[in-house]
Amino acid sequence: METKTIQVRVSAEVAEQFEAASEEERAKMEALISLQLKSFARPTRSLKEIMKSMSDYAQTKGLTPEILESILN
């Protein structure tokens, strides 16, 4: 995997812990940070997709339009 160096601001305490860590520990920390940043960069589902998923789930649990109507009233 190709890597690229970036700069990220962290607290002084975190920076000191990173600098004091062994090469193996640093590699683990970098892998975890990379995974976390990757999850932030992932596109999220649209509202329409979320609503469809919720609707499908409700239907599998037995919610019908009539039951929903009575709940909302």
N, C-alpha and C positions, 0 to 999 in steps of 0.2 A: 504494500500500500504506500502510495506517495504521501509524504507529510509536508506540512508547511508550518513555519513558526509564526505565531501571533502574539500580541501583547494583551494581557488581561489584567485589569486593576483588581487587586485583592487587599485584604487588610494586612498590616505589617506582621501580625502574628502568623497568618497563613503563609506569607512569603518566607518568614523565618523557618517555619516548619518544613516547607518545601526545600529550602536551601540546605537544611540540616539532614534531610532524608538521604538514604542510600540511592544509588542509581536504580536499583530494582524497585524501591518504593516510589521514586519519582516516575518511573515508567508506568507503574500501576495508577498513580494519581493522574498522569497525563491521559491514560486510556479512559479513566472514569470521566474526566472533564470533557474529553472528546465526545464520548457517548452522550453526555448531558447536553452539550451544545448541539449535537446532531438532532436530539429529540426536540429542542426548541426550534430548529430550522425546518422541521417537517411541517408540510402544510396540514392544517387542521381540516376536519370535515366541515362541509358547509352546513348551514342551518337546515336546509332541505334534507340532507342526508341524515342528520341527527333526528329530525322529526319522523322521517320514514322508518328509521331503526326503532324509535320509541313506539310508533304505531304498530309495527310488526310484532314487537315484544308484547304489547298490550293485547293484541289479537290472539297470540298464542296462549296467553293467560286467561282468555275467555271474555275479554272486554268487547262488547258489541256497541254499535252506534246508539242503540236504545239505552243501554246501561250508562254510557257516557252522558247522554242527554239527561237522564234522571239525576245523575250526580251533579251536573252543572246547574240544574234547576233547584 
